[in-house]
Amino acid sequence: MTKWIVLVEASCAEPAREDEFNEWYNYVHLPDVLETPQIVSAVRYENIDPADGQGKYLTTYEVEADDLQAAFAESERILEKKAVEGRMSELLQVCSVTSFKQLHSLSKSISIR
């Protein structure tokens, strides 16, 4: 199984509603996205000094899929259903989506003496 990291830069369309946006993103959107079987984890970060055109927030998604486009299509189908249920937010402003295929992994081992 091929491993990927997908980076999504996003901002809140209305900065005055940023708390509402973050609440929705953390507790509605991320659980909805994680219903996609190939997406195994998600972590959010905040850019404390974004440049023009950059998103204020970065979400990293760990994906395990031999066909990344099929995983994206499955995620889109799930999110379209969620939108019909009223679970999307007009505050979401996606700035960029970038995918990286894992080439190598190394973990730090801790030895206790």
N, C-alpha and C positions, 0 to 999 in steps of 0.2 A: 504494500500500500504506500503510495507516495504521500509525503507530508508537505504541507504548505503553510506559510504565514500570509494572511491577507490583512493589509493595512487599510483602514478606512479613516480618512480625515473628514471631520464634520464640524459644523458650527450650529449655534442656535440662531434661527432667523430673527428672533426678537430678544436681544440681550436682557431686556427688563424681565423676561420670563425664563431666565436661565435655570433657576431652581426647579421650575416645573419641567423644563426640558430634561434636565439631568435625572429627575425622579422617573419620568417616563422612560428614558433611555435605559437606566439601570434596572428597573423593575418590571417593565413591560416589553420593551424592544429586545433587549438581550435574551431574556427567556424565550421569546418568540423565535428569534434567529437560531437559538440553540436547539430548537425542535428539528432542525435540519440534521439528519443522522451523521453526515460527514463533517459537520462543524463540532469539534470536540471541546473547545474552550474559547472564552473571550475575556479580554482584559482592556480596561479603559484608562487613558492617561489624559492629562490636561497640559497643553502648551501654555506656559505662563507668559510668553511674549511672542505670539504668532506674527509672522510677517504678512504683508498684504497677500491675499490669495490663499494663505494657509488656513487650515481648520484649527479651531481652538482645541478640539478634542481629537484624540487618536484612539481607535479601537483596533486591537490586534486579535484576529481570529485564527485559531489553529485548526487546520482542515486536514483530514485524512481522506484522500480520494485519488484514484488513478486518473479520473476525468474531472478536472476542476470545473470545466464549463457545465457539466451535468450537475455538479454540486451547486453551482450558482443558480442553475435553472430550478432545481428543487427548492432552494431557499426562496427564490422569487415566487414560486407557486404558494409556498407556505405564507409568505408575507402578503401576497395578494388576498388570500383568505382572511388574514388578520385585519387587513384594511377594510374589508367588507364588514367585519365585526366592530369596526371603529377603534382599532388598536394602533393605528398609525398617528403620527403627529405632524401638523403643518409647520412645526418649529424645526424639523430636521432639514438641514442644508448640507448635503454631501459635497465635499470639495474635491476629493480624489479617492480612488480605489486602486491599490497596487498589490500584486501577488508575487510571492517569492517561493520558489521550489527549494525544499531542503536538500542540501548537498552532503552535509556532514553534521554529526552531532558528537559532542564530548561533554561529559558530566564531571563535575568536581567530586572527587572521592575524599571523604573525611575519615582519617584513621584515628582511633582513640587508643592511647597507650596507657 
